[in-house]
């Protein structure tokens, strides 16, 4: 059984026991359970239920494994040829690691 759930404006495939790295959740703490009720699709052993826009009564229960996980460094390089202009910038995206505990449909 799996569900397509919307978390922070992005869609994820949620299955029991699966780890998800979602955009940083501000009010989450380590070990806390969170529920997401914006379930767009549920597949229960071949029976697919598509919501319009969401499936009524369906939710995904997850546990916060790690509040803050930093992603790989992304480098942004700007250059204008023959002008001596070079600029290097970089950042690391912040994620929250979730472990899916239960898919309720």
C-alpha positions in Angstrom: 0.0 0.0 0.0 1.3 3.4 -0.9 0.0 7.0 -1.1 0.9 10.1 -2.9 1.0 12.9 -0.4 1.7 16.6 -0.6 4.2 18.0 1.9 5.3 21.6 1.8 4.1 22.0 -1.8 5.9 18.9 -3.1 4.5 15.5 -3.8 6.0 12.3 -2.4 5.3 8.6 -2.7 4.8 7.4 0.9 5.1 3.7 1.8 5.4 2.2 5.3 9.0 2.1 6.5 10.3 4.4 3.7 12.5 7.4 4.5 11.7 10.7 3.0 13.8 13.9 2.8 11.4 16.8 2.6 12.0 20.6 2.7 12.9 21.7 6.2 9.9 21.6 8.6 10.2 24.6 11.0 8.2 23.3 13.9 9.3 19.6 13.9 11.4 18.1 16.7 13.3 14.8 16.7 11.1 11.8 17.5 7.9 13.8 17.0 5.0 12.2 15.0 3.5 14.3 12.3 0.4 13.7 10.2 -0.2 14.8 6.6 -3.8 14.8 5.5 -3.3 16.2 2.0 -3.3 12.7 0.3 -3.8 12.9 -3.4 -3.9 9.2 -4.3 -4.0 5.9 -2.5 -3.2 2.4 -3.9 -4.4 -0.4 -1.7 -3.3 -3.7 -3.2 -4.2 -2.7 -6.8 -7.3 -0.6 -5.9 -6.5 2.9 -6.8 -8.4 5.8 -5.2 -7.8 9.2 -6.8 -8.9 12.3 -4.8 -10.6 15.4 -6.2 -8.4 17.1 -5.0 -7.7 15.0 -1.9 -8.9 11.6 -0.7 -11.4 11.9 2.2 -10.3 10.3 5.5 -6.9 9.4 4.2 -3.7 10.5 6.0 -0.1 9.6 6.4 1.6 9.3 9.8 5.3 9.9 9.9 8.0 10.2 12.6 10.8 12.9 12.4 14.0 11.0 12.3 16.2 14.0 12.0 15.1 17.6 12.3 17.8 19.1 10.1 19.8 17.4 7.4 22.0 19.4 5.1 22.1 18.4 1.4 25.0 18.5 -1.0 26.7 21.8 -1.7 25.4 23.5 -4.8 27.9 25.9 -6.5 26.7 28.9 -8.6 29.4 30.4 -10.8 28.9 33.6 -12.8 31.4 34.9 -15.4 31.5 37.5 -18.1 34.1 36.8 -20.7 36.9 39.2 -21.3 35.8 41.5 -18.5 37.6 39.9 -15.5 34.3 39.3 -13.8 33.9 36.1 -11.8 31.7 35.3 -8.9 31.4 32.0 -7.0 28.5 31.5 -4.6 27.2 28.3 -2.9 24.7 27.0 -0.5 23.5 23.7 1.1 19.8 23.0 1.1 18.2 22.0 4.4 16.0 19.0 4.7 14.0 17.1 7.4 14.2 13.3 7.4 10.9 11.5 7.9 10.2 7.8 8.4 6.7 6.8 7.3 5.0 4.8 10.1 1.5 4.3 8.7 -0.7 5.0 5.6 -4.3 5.3 6.6 -6.9 5.1 3.8 
